[in-house]
Amino acid sequence: MKRYNVTVNGKTYDVVVEEKTSGAPVASAPVVQSAPVAPAAAPAAPAANVAGTKVNSPMPGTVLKMNVKSGDSVKRGDVVCVLEAMKMENEITAPVDGTVSFAAAQGSSVKTGDLLVAIG
């Protein structure tokens, strides 16, 4: 038997799984009751001491491409980076005019709400 933590819809469960030996028929297995486990603490996000309008990731994904560099000026609506999520490319646009300061690096994985860029 092996124990695993399984997360379903944001809730973590401690489950026990019985290993099947190859070729052996499995009789009806007993139902295993699982108990919710306290979620593990999320890793701390890197400190982003950036000023200005913060642009957070709208979904989990990978920063695929940076369309501008830190220090570049952008206008409202300009694409600042491309986020790949579920095999789709999502353009992240500047909500305001200003100077870009990236918090995420190209190729990095981000979660929903992670800071991508600040525009000041």
C-alpha positions in Angstrom: 0.0 0.0 0.0 1.1 3.5 -0.8 0.0 6.8 0.6 -0.5 9.9 -1.5 -1.7 13.4 -1.1 -4.2 14.2 -3.8 -5.6 17.7 -4.5 -9.0 18.0 -6.0 -10.6 21.4 -6.6 -8.2 23.0 -4.2 -8.8 20.5 -1.4 -6.0 18.1 -0.4 -6.8 14.5 0.7 -4.6 11.8 2.2 -5.3 8.6 0.3 -4.1 5.0 0.5 -3.7 3.0 -2.7 -3.2 -0.7 -2.9 -0.7 -1.9 -5.6 -2.0 -4.5 -8.0 0.3 -7.4 -8.7 0.6 -8.1 -12.5 -1.9 -10.6 -13.8 -3.7 -11.2 -10.5 -7.4 -10.5 -10.5 -8.5 -7.9 -8.1 -11.4 -8.7 -5.8 -13.6 -5.8 -4.9 -11.4 -3.5 -2.9 -12.6 -2.0 0.3 -13.6 1.6 0.2 -10.9 3.8 1.6 -12.0 6.8 3.5 -9.9 9.8 3.0 -9.6 12.7 5.3 -8.8 16.3 4.2 -5.2 17.3 4.9 -4.2 20.8 5.7 -2.9 22.4 2.5 0.9 22.8 2.2 2.1 26.3 2.5 2.6 27.9 -1.0 6.2 28.8 -1.8 6.9 32.4 -1.2 6.8 34.5 -4.3 10.0 36.4 -5.0 9.9 39.8 -3.5 8.9 42.3 -6.2 9.8 45.8 -5.1 8.3 47.4 -8.2 6.3 50.5 -8.3 3.5 51.3 -10.6 0.5 49.4 -12.0 1.0 45.7 -11.4 0.0 43.2 -14.1 -0.7 39.8 -12.6 -1.1 36.5 -14.4 -4.7 35.8 -15.2 -4.1 32.0 -15.2 -1.4 29.4 -14.6 1.1 29.0 -17.5 4.5 29.7 -18.9 5.9 33.1 -19.9 6.5 32.2 -23.6 7.7 35.5 -25.0 8.6 39.0 -23.9 7.6 41.6 -26.4 9.4 44.4 -24.7 12.4 44.7 -22.3 12.5 46.2 -18.8 12.9 49.9 -19.2 11.0 50.2 -22.5 8.0 52.5 -22.7 4.6 51.1 -23.6 1.2 52.5 -24.5 -2.1 51.2 -23.1 -3.1 48.1 -25.1 0.5 47.2 -26.2 1.3 43.5 -25.8 4.0 43.2 -23.1 4.3 39.4 -23.0 2.8 36.2 -24.2 1.6 33.6 -21.7 1.2 30.0 -22.8 -1.6 28.1 -21.0 -3.3 24.9 -22.0 -1.4 25.0 -25.4 -2.8 28.4 -26.2 -0.9 31.7 -26.5 -2.5 34.5 -24.5 -1.3 38.1 -25.1 -0.9 40.1 -21.9 -1.4 43.8 -22.6 -0.5 47.0 -20.8 -3.5 48.4 -18.9 -1.8 51.9 -18.8 1.0 53.9 -20.5 4.3 53.8 -18.8 7.7 52.2 -18.4 7.9 48.4 -18.1 9.6 46.5 -15.2 9.4 42.7 -15.5 9.0 40.6 -12.4 8.7 37.2 -14.3 11.4 35.9 -16.7 10.9 34.3 -20.1 10.4 30.6 -19.7 9.2 30.8 -16.1 6.1 29.1 -14.8 3.6 31.3 -13.1 0.4 30.7 -11.1 -2.8 32.7 -11.2 -2.2 36.0 -9.6 1.6 35.9 -9.9 3.2 39.3 -10.8 4.3 39.4 -14.4 5.2 43.1 -14.9 4.8 46.5 -13.4 4.2 49.6 -15.4 5.1 52.9 -13.9 
